[in-house]
Amino acid sequence: MSSGTRAGRTSASRVSCSRASFALLASALWLAPTAARAESSPLVVVLSSNPEAPFVRRLAAELSLFGYRVEVAGRDSADGELTAVLARHHGAALISVDQGRQTAEVVVAAQPGTTEQRRELERLDPRRRADTNAAVLAERFRARLTELGIAPAVQTAQPPRSPGKEAMPTPNPSPTRARERMRRLWLAGSVGASAGGLGVVPDAALELRAFPVRWLSTSAFGKLSLGRAQVAAPEGSADVRFWSGGLLIDAYPVRGDLSINVGVGALLVDAEMSGRASPPWQGRDVSVLVPAAIFEGGAALRLTPRVSAEVRAFVGACSPRVAVRIAEQNVASFGQPLVGASFGVAVGVF
């Protein structure tokens, strides 16, 4: 082998080594700022008695996508106060999730120049899917920390890892998925029975219900007796049938998959009486319209986002009461008190 050939190979080897060294240096310079950004990102501790729950994993992934460093930890009775747990992890904030109670407690560490820690309690919406609740909670948490001047980094180096397993990052849900639509107009139908002095009379009702706000509804309804109450005396008999209609206002102290309502209503009751009599008396038909007021309460079970099963009961009074007269004598009366119950289905229109 000639000396010229050996010199050419030695020169090529030196060039290759120089290129490799330059590539390694460039990679190190590119990775250094990325690692620094990740290290400088605020640390958020996600605490749960079940760290592997889908809700917890989704919440950690959402926070990581926002740019926070996320550490998922298990919680037990020996942990003590949440503020102490946050201090042990040297984090900027902590979210303690209780899926049984559908709550998330947020603790934010004291900011420079202050000694006060912030604590807030978030309630999860039981009607939402777990991943939707996680996305909404992560967005609220990010907005809260940003207001306090604790902004996440633009990008993180790694998605969060829960103990023992890798948390799979999931795409950020669209706004339409994160915000469930509240249906403000409902149509309800029910069957039940009412009593007010003439025995129990079955009835059916139709109601149009509007929600100006989430916890309050106003309704217009109509009710029709499915049977007739019968009143008899030696001089004759009478069949009584009732129509009614009015307005209701209900408040919902509990609203979710199981909702509870209490309310008041004003209505008009039309009593149609058809009389039969023995000579010398004569039967005649009479219609009497009287006002009434009721107090009502009920519960509804959400079957689907648009359908609920409902049970309701009410108590009230007519003023004045409806009197049934046979042979110029009051033989029965109706409306003081007025009670009833019903079971039905409500459908969300829009």
C-alpha positions as CSV (number, residue, x, y, z in Angstrom):
1,M,0.0,0.0,0.0
2,S,1.4,3.4,-1.0
3,S,1.9,6.3,1.4
4,G,-0.5,8.4,-0.6
5,T,-3.3,5.9,0.0
6,R,-2.7,5.8,3.7
7,A,-2.7,9.6,4.0
8,G,-6.1,9.8,2.1
9,R,-7.7,7.3,4.4
10,T,-6.4,9.1,7.5
11,S,-7.8,12.4,6.3
12,A,-11.2,10.9,5.6
13,S,-11.3,9.4,9.1
14,R,-10.5,12.7,10.7
15,V,-13.4,14.4,8.7
16,S,-15.9,11.7,9.8
17,C,-14.9,12.1,13.4
18,S,-15.3,15.9,13.2
19,R,-18.7,15.5,11.7
20,A,-19.8,13.1,14.4
21,S,-18.5,15.3,17.1
22,F,-20.4,18.3,15.6
23,A,-23.6,16.3,15.5
24,L,-23.3,15.2,19.1
25,L,-22.6,18.8,20.2
26,A,-25.6,20.2,18.3
27,S,-27.9,17.5,19.9
28,A,-26.6,18.4,23.3
29,L,-27.2,22.1,22.7
30,W,-30.8,21.4,21.5
31,L,-31.7,19.1,24.3
32,A,-30.3,21.4,27.0
33,P,-32.9,24.2,26.7
34,T,-35.7,21.6,26.4
35,A,-34.6,20.0,29.6
36,A,-34.2,23.4,31.3
37,R,-37.7,24.4,30.2
38,A,-39.1,21.2,31.6
39,E,-37.3,21.6,34.8
40,S,-38.4,25.2,35.2
41,S,-42.1,24.3,34.6
42,P,-44.3,24.4,37.7
43,L,-44.7,21.0,39.3
44,V,-48.3,19.9,39.9
45,V,-49.0,17.0,42.2
46,V,-52.1,14.9,41.4
47,L,-53.2,13.0,44.5
48,S,-55.7,10.1,44.5
49,S,-56.5,6.9,46.4
50,N,-56.5,5.2,43.0
51,P,-53.7,6.7,40.8
52,E,-54.4,4.2,38.0
53,A,-58.0,5.4,37.6
54,P,-58.8,6.6,34.0
55,F,-60.0,9.9,35.3
56,V,-56.7,10.5,37.2
57,R,-54.6,9.4,34.2
58,R,-56.6,11.7,31.8
59,L,-56.2,14.7,34.2
60,A,-52.5,14.2,34.4
61,A,-52.2,13.9,30.6
62,E,-54.2,17.1,30.2
63,L,-52.1,19.0,32.6
64,S,-48.9,17.8,30.9
65,L,-50.2,18.9,27.5
66,F,-50.7,22.4,29.0
67,G,-47.0,22.5,29.9
68,Y,-46.8,21.5,33.6
69,R,-44.6,18.9,35.1
70,V,-47.0,16.4,36.6
71,E,-46.4,13.9,39.4
72,V,-49.2,11.4,40.2
73,A,-49.1,10.0,43.8
74,G,-51.3,7.7,45.8
75,R,-53.1,9.0,48.9
76,D,-53.7,7.2,52.2
77,S,-54.7,8.1,55.8
78,A,-51.0,8.5,56.8
79,D,-50.4,11.5,54.4
80,G,-51.9,14.1,56.7
81,E,-52.7,17.6,55.6
82,L,-52.7,18.3,51.9
83,T,-50.4,21.3,52.5
84,A,-47.8,19.0,54.1
85,V,-48.0,16.7,51.1
86,L,-47.5,19.6,48.7
87,A,-44.5,20.7,50.8
88,R,-42.9,17.2,50.7
89,H,-43.2,17.1,46.9
90,H,-41.9,20.7,46.5
91,G,-44.7,21.4,44.1
92,A,-46.4,24.6,43.0
93,A,-49.9,23.2,43.4
94,L,-51.7,20.0,44.2
95,I,-55.0,18.5,43.1
96,S,-56.6,15.9,45.4
97,V,-59.2,13.9,43.6
98,D,-62.1,12.1,45.4
99,Q,-64.1,10.3,42.7
100,G,-66.5,8.8,45.2
101,R,-67.7,12.2,46.4
102,Q,-67.2,13.8,42.9
103,T,-64.9,16.5,44.3
104,A,-61.4,17.8,43.6
105,E,-59.6,19.9,46.2
106,V,-57.0,22.3,44.9
107,V,-54.1,23.6,47.1
108,V,-51.7,26.3,45.7
109,A,-48.4,26.9,47.4
110,A,-47.7,30.4,48.9
111,Q,-46.2,32.8,46.3
112,P,-43.0,34.8,46.8
113,G,-43.6,37.6,49.3
114,T,-46.6,35.9,50.9
115,T,-47.2,33.2,53.4
116,E,-50.8,32.4,52.5
117,Q,-51.7,29.2,50.7
118,R,-54.9,29.0,48.6
119,R,-57.4,26.2,48.9
120,E,-60.5,25.6,46.8
121,L,-63.0,22.8,46.3
122,E,-64.2,21.9,42.8
123,R,-67.3,19.8,42.3
124,L,-67.4,17.5,39.4
125,D,-70.5,17.2,37.3
126,P,-71.8,13.6,37.7
127,R,-73.6,13.8,34.4
128,R,-70.4,14.1,32.4
129,R,-68.1,11.4,31.3
130,A,-64.9,10.9,33.4
131,D,-62.6,12.1,30.6
132,T,-64.8,15.2,30.0
133,N,-64.7,16.1,33.7
134,A,-60.9,15.7,33.6
135,A,-60.5,18.0,30.7
136,V,-62.8,20.7,32.2
137,L,-61.0,20.5,35.6
138,A,-57.6,20.8,33.9
139,E,-58.7,23.9,32.0
140,R,-60.1,25.5,35.2
141,F,-56.9,24.7,37.1
142,R,-54.7,26.2,34.3
143,A,-56.8,29.4,34.3
144,R,-56.6,29.7,38.1
145,L,-52.8,29.3,38.2
146,T,-52.3,31.6,35.3
147,E,-54.3,34.3,37.2
148,L,-51.9,33.8,40.1
149,G,-48.9,34.2,37.9
150,I,-47.9,30.5,37.8
151,A,-47.8,29.9,34.1
152,P,-46.8,26.6,32.5
153,A,-43.9,26.2,30.1
154,V,-44.6,26.3,26.4
155,Q,-43.6,22.6,26.0
156,T,-42.7,19.7,28.3
157,A,-40.2,17.1,27.5
158,Q,-42.1,14.0,28.6
159,P,-45.8,13.2,29.4
160,P,-46.5,12.3,33.0
161,R,-45.8,8.9,34.3
162,S,-48.0,7.3,37.0
163,P,-46.4,4.8,39.4
164,G,-45.6,1.6,37.6
165,K,-47.1,2.5,34.2
166,E,-46.8,5.0,31.5
167,A,-49.7,7.4,31.1
168,M,-50.8,7.5,27.5
169,P,-51.2,11.1,26.3
170,T,-54.6,11.7,24.8
171,P,-55.7,14.5,22.5
172,N,-57.2,17.6,24.0
173,P,-61.0,17.4,23.6
174,S,-62.8,19.8,21.5
175,P,-64.7,22.6,23.2
176,T,-68.1,21.1,22.1
177,R,-67.2,17.9,23.9
178,A,-65.9,19.6,27.1
179,R,-69.0,21.7,27.5
180,E,-72.2,19.6,27.7
181,R,-75.2,21.4,26.3
182,M,-77.8,22.4,28.9
183,R,-81.3,21.7,27.5
184,R,-83.6,24.7,28.5
185,L,-87.0,23.5,27.3
186,W,-88.6,20.2,28.4
187,L,-91.9,18.5,27.6
188,A,-93.2,16.3,30.4
189,G,-96.2,13.9,30.5
190,S,-97.5,12.1,33.6
191,V,-100.3,10.0,35.0
192,G,-101.4,9.9,38.6
193,A,-104.3,10.5,41.0
194,S,-105.8,13.3,43.0
195,A,-108.0,13.5,46.0
196,G,-109.8,16.3,47.6
197,G,-112.9,15.0,49.3
198,L,-114.6,13.0,46.6
199,G,-112.3,10.0,46.6
200,V,-109.3,9.2,44.5
201,V,-109.6,10.2,40.9
202,P,-107.0,9.2,38.3
203,D,-105.7,11.9,36.0
204,A,-103.2,12.7,33.3
205,A,-101.1,15.9,32.9
206,L,-99.0,17.6,30.2
207,E,-96.3,20.2,31.2
208,L,-94.1,22.5,29.3
209,R,-91.0,23.4,31.4
210,A,-88.4,26.1,30.8
211,F,-85.1,26.6,32.6
212,P,-84.0,30.3,32.6
213,V,-81.1,29.2,34.8
214,R,-79.8,25.8,35.8
215,W,-81.4,25.6,39.2
216,L,-84.8,27.2,38.4
217,S,-87.7,26.2,36.1
218,T,-91.0,27.8,35.2
219,S,-93.8,25.6,33.8
220,A,-97.2,25.7,32.3
221,F,-99.4,22.6,32.7
222,G,-102.8,21.2,32.1
223,K,-104.5,18.2,33.8
224,L,-107.5,16.1,33.0
225,S,-109.4,13.6,35.1
226,L,-109.5,10.2,33.5
227,G,-112.5,9.2,35.5
228,R,-115.5,10.7,37.3
229,A,-116.1,11.0,41.0
230,Q,-119.6,9.9,42.0
231,V,-121.8,11.4,44.7
232,A,-125.1,9.8,45.7
233,A,-128.0,10.8,48.0
234,P,-131.6,9.5,48.4
235,E,-132.9,12.3,46.1
236,G,-130.4,11.7,43.3
237,S,-126.7,11.4,42.3
238,A,-124.0,13.5,40.5
239,D,-120.9,12.7,38.5
240,V,-118.0,15.1,38.9
241,R,-115.1,15.5,36.5
242,F,-112.2,17.9,36.9
243,W,-110.0,20.0,34.5
244,S,-107.2,22.2,35.8
245,G,-104.4,24.3,34.5
246,G,-101.8,26.7,35.8
247,L,-98.2,27.8,36.4
248,L,-95.4,26.3,38.5
249,I,-92.1,27.6,39.7
250,D,-89.6,25.0,40.9
251,A,-86.1,25.3,42.5
252,Y,-83.6,22.4,42.2
253,P,-81.3,22.1,45.3
254,V,-79.9,19.0,43.7
255,R,-79.3,18.8,39.9
256,G,-77.5,15.9,38.3
257,D,-78.3,12.3,37.3
258,L,-80.7,12.4,40.3
259,S,-82.4,15.8,40.6
260,I,-84.7,17.0,43.4
261,N,-87.1,19.9,43.1
262,V,-89.5,21.8,45.3
263,G,-91.9,24.5,44.1
264,V,-95.2,26.4,44.3
265,G,-98.0,26.7,41.8
266,A,-101.2,28.6,41.1
267,L,-104.0,27.0,39.1
268,L,-107.6,27.1,38.1
269,V,-109.8,24.1,38.8
270,D,-112.9,23.5,36.7
271,A,-115.4,21.1,38.2
272,E,-118.0,19.8,35.8
273,M,-121.0,18.2,37.6
274,S,-123.8,16.2,35.9
275,G,-126.8,15.6,38.1
276,R,-129.6,13.0,38.0
277,A,-132.6,13.2,40.3
278,S,-135.9,11.5,41.1
279,P,-139.2,13.4,40.8
280,P,-140.1,15.9,42.0
281,W,-136.4,16.9,41.7
282,Q,-134.7,17.6,38.4
283,G,-131.0,16.9,37.5
284,R,-128.9,19.5,35.8
285,D,-125.4,20.1,34.6
286,V,-123.2,22.7,36.4
287,S,-119.6,23.9,35.9
288,V,-117.7,25.7,38.7
289,L,-114.3,27.4,38.2
290,V,-112.3,28.1,41.4
291,P,-108.6,29.1,42.0
292,A,-106.2,27.0,43.9
293,A,-102.6,27.0,45.2
294,I,-100.3,24.1,45.7
295,F,-96.9,23.2,47.1
296,E,-95.1,20.4,45.3
297,G,-91.9,18.4,45.4
298,G,-90.4,15.6,43.4
299,A,-87.4,13.7,42.1
300,A,-86.1,12.9,38.6
301,L,-83.7,10.2,37.4
302,R,-81.8,11.0,34.2
303,L,-82.1,8.0,31.9
304,T,-80.3,9.7,28.9
305,P,-79.1,13.2,28.3
306,R,-82.5,14.0,26.9
307,V,-84.9,11.7,28.9
308,S,-85.7,11.7,32.6
309,A,-88.2,9.6,34.7
310,E,-90.0,11.7,37.3
311,V,-92.1,11.3,40.3
312,R,-94.0,14.2,42.0
313,A,-96.4,14.9,44.8
314,F,-98.4,18.0,45.8
315,V,-100.6,19.4,48.5
316,G,-102.8,22.5,48.3
317,A,-106.3,23.9,48.6
318,C,-109.0,25.5,46.5
319,S,-110.6,28.7,47.6
320,P,-113.5,28.5,47.8
321,R,-114.1,24.8,48.0
322,V,-116.3,23.1,45.4
323,A,-119.7,22.0,46.9
324,V,-121.9,19.3,45.5
325,R,-125.5,20.0,46.2
326,I,-128.4,17.5,45.9
327,A,-131.9,18.6,46.8
328,E,-130.6,22.0,48.0
329,Q,-128.3,20.3,50.5
330,N,-124.5,20.1,50.5
331,V,-123.8,16.4,50.4
332,A,-120.0,16.6,49.5
333,S,-117.2,19.1,48.9
334,F,-113.9,19.1,47.1
335,G,-110.6,21.0,47.3
336,Q,-109.9,21.6,51.0
337,P,-107.3,20.0,51.1
338,L,-106.2,19.0,47.6
339,V,-103.5,16.3,47.3
340,G,-102.1,14.2,44.5
341,A,-99.1,12.3,43.1
342,S,-97.9,11.4,39.6
343,F,-95.3,9.5,37.7
344,G,-94.1,10.5,34.2
345,V,-91.4,11.1,31.7
346,A,-89.7,14.4,30.6
347,V,-88.0,14.9,27.3
348,G,-85.5,17.7,26.5
349,V,-86.6,19.6,23.4
350,F,-83.7,22.0,23.1
